[in-house]
Structures are given as structure tokens and as C-alpha cells.
Amino acid sequence: QVQLVESGGGLVQAGGSLRLSCAASGSISSINTMGWYRQAPAKQRELVAVMSRSRSTNYADSVKGRFTISRDNAKNTVDLQMNSLNPEATAVYYCYYRDSSRSTPSWGQGTPVTVSS
């Protein structure tokens, strides 16, 4: 079992920045992928950015160049720096964890991000 706790969401004006953080605890594998998904109202959950423990990354096209994912393997944390935010980024952001020993990923409780125009 892996537990994920997010922090850092909130309200920001368009063009502003926010930083999300997630801390993982529990049965963490030495090989894993952590990152962020988001779900906007009436939409499906979608990938934002993920990073493997070896630091390979995958970003959604819509956030490339504006969002940066980073992680601290020693602390089992993953952060998402979000710059140049626009109202389309308004969503609940979920921390994500996956390793090969589990058939399904673990999710955080979600942290809301609201970008006002």
C-alpha cells in the first residue's frame, strides 16, 4: 500500500504560478513512476506530467514549456511547478504513483487548482 499526500493547490490569476507537492509513504518500490494527473469539471482525468525514478519524463503537450516536474528520490516526493497558468488549467490535480508490482496505480486525494481570468 502506498499513500500519497498532496499540497499546494489554490486560487491564482491567469499568468501566475503555483507549485504542487506530493509525498509518498508506505511500500514504495525502488523502481517507480510518480507524477500528476488532473480532472477538470465534466472531463476525464488526464495526464499532466510523470517522471520515472531514473528521471525520464512525459508531459502533456498542453503544458510543455510551462510546467516542470521534479522529484526527490530520497524523500519520495514529487513536485510540479506550474507557470504561465491559464483558466484551462483549472482542475483537481492528483498525485500518481505506479510500480510494476501493482496492477493499478495509487492516487492522492486531489488538490484543487483554480485559475481566474
C-alpha positions as CSV (number, residue, x, y, z in Angstrom):
1,Q,0.0,0.0,0.0
2,V,1.3,3.5,-1.0
3,Q,-0.2,6.6,0.5
4,L,0.1,10.0,-1.3
5,V,-0.5,13.4,0.3
6,E,-0.7,16.5,-1.9
7,S,-0.3,20.1,-1.1
8,G,0.0,23.5,-2.8
9,G,-3.2,23.9,-4.8
10,G,-5.3,27.1,-4.6
11,L,-6.5,30.2,-6.5
12,V,-4.3,32.1,-8.8
13,Q,-4.8,34.7,-11.5
14,A,-4.1,33.9,-15.1
15,G,-0.4,34.3,-15.9
16,G,0.5,33.4,-12.3
17,S,2.3,30.4,-10.9
18,L,1.7,27.6,-8.4
19,R,3.8,24.7,-7.1
20,L,2.2,21.4,-6.1
21,S,4.0,18.9,-3.9
22,C,3.3,15.2,-3.2
23,A,4.8,13.0,-0.6
24,A,4.6,9.2,-0.8
25,S,4.8,6.8,2.0
26,G,4.3,3.0,2.6
27,S,5.5,0.2,0.4
28,I,7.5,2.1,-2.2
29,S,9.3,0.2,-4.9
30,S,12.8,1.1,-5.9
31,I,11.6,1.3,-9.5
32,N,8.5,3.5,-9.9
33,T,6.9,6.4,-11.7
34,M,5.4,9.4,-9.9
35,G,3.6,12.4,-11.3
36,W,0.5,14.3,-11.8
37,Y,-2.9,14.0,-13.5
38,R,-5.8,16.4,-13.4
39,Q,-9.5,16.3,-13.9
40,A,-11.5,19.3,-14.9
41,P,-15.3,19.6,-14.3
42,A,-17.2,17.2,-16.6
43,K,-14.0,15.9,-18.2
44,Q,-11.9,12.8,-17.9
45,R,-8.8,12.6,-15.8
46,E,-5.8,13.3,-18.0
47,L,-2.0,13.1,-17.7
48,V,-0.2,16.3,-16.8
49,A,3.4,15.1,-16.2
50,V,5.1,12.0,-14.9
51,M,8.7,11.2,-14.0
52,S,10.3,7.8,-13.5
53,R,12.8,7.2,-10.7
54,S,15.5,7.4,-13.4
55,R,14.1,10.9,-14.2
56,S,12.7,10.2,-17.7
57,T,9.6,12.4,-18.2
58,N,6.4,12.6,-20.1
59,Y,4.4,15.8,-20.3
60,A,1.1,16.6,-21.8
61,D,1.5,18.8,-24.9
62,S,-0.7,21.5,-23.4
63,V,1.8,22.1,-20.5
64,K,5.2,21.7,-22.2
65,G,7.4,24.7,-21.7
66,R,5.2,26.0,-18.8
67,F,5.1,23.1,-16.2
68,T,8.1,21.4,-14.8
69,I,8.1,18.1,-12.8
70,S,10.8,17.2,-10.3
71,R,11.3,14.6,-7.7
72,D,13.5,13.7,-4.7
73,N,14.0,10.0,-4.7
74,A,15.5,10.1,-1.2
75,K,12.4,11.7,0.2
76,N,9.9,10.0,-2.1
77,T,8.4,13.4,-3.2
78,V,7.3,14.8,-6.5
79,D,6.7,18.4,-7.3
80,L,5.0,20.2,-10.2
81,Q,6.0,23.8,-10.9
82,M,3.2,25.4,-12.9
83,N,4.0,28.8,-14.6
84,S,2.0,30.9,-17.0
85,L,-1.2,29.4,-15.8
86,N,-4.4,29.9,-17.8
87,P,-8.0,29.2,-16.9
88,E,-7.9,25.9,-18.9
89,A,-5.6,24.6,-16.1
90,T,-8.5,24.8,-13.6
91,A,-8.9,21.3,-12.3
92,V,-8.4,18.9,-9.4
93,Y,-4.8,17.7,-9.5
94,Y,-4.0,14.2,-8.4
95,C,-0.7,12.8,-7.4
96,Y,0.1,9.5,-9.1
97,Y,2.3,6.5,-8.2
98,R,2.9,3.3,-10.2
99,D,5.3,0.4,-10.0
100,S,5.4,-2.9,-11.7
101,S,4.4,-4.9,-8.6
102,R,0.8,-3.4,-8.7
103,S,-1.8,-3.8,-11.4
104,T,-3.3,-0.3,-10.6
105,P,-1.7,3.0,-9.6
106,S,-2.1,4.8,-6.3
107,W,-3.7,8.2,-6.2
108,G,-3.7,11.1,-3.8
109,Q,-6.9,12.7,-2.6
110,G,-6.5,15.6,-5.1
111,T,-5.8,19.3,-4.6
112,P,-7.9,21.9,-6.5
113,V,-6.3,24.5,-8.7
114,T,-8.4,27.4,-9.9
115,V,-7.1,29.9,-12.4
116,S,-9.1,33.1,-12.7
117,S,-9.2,35.2,-15.9
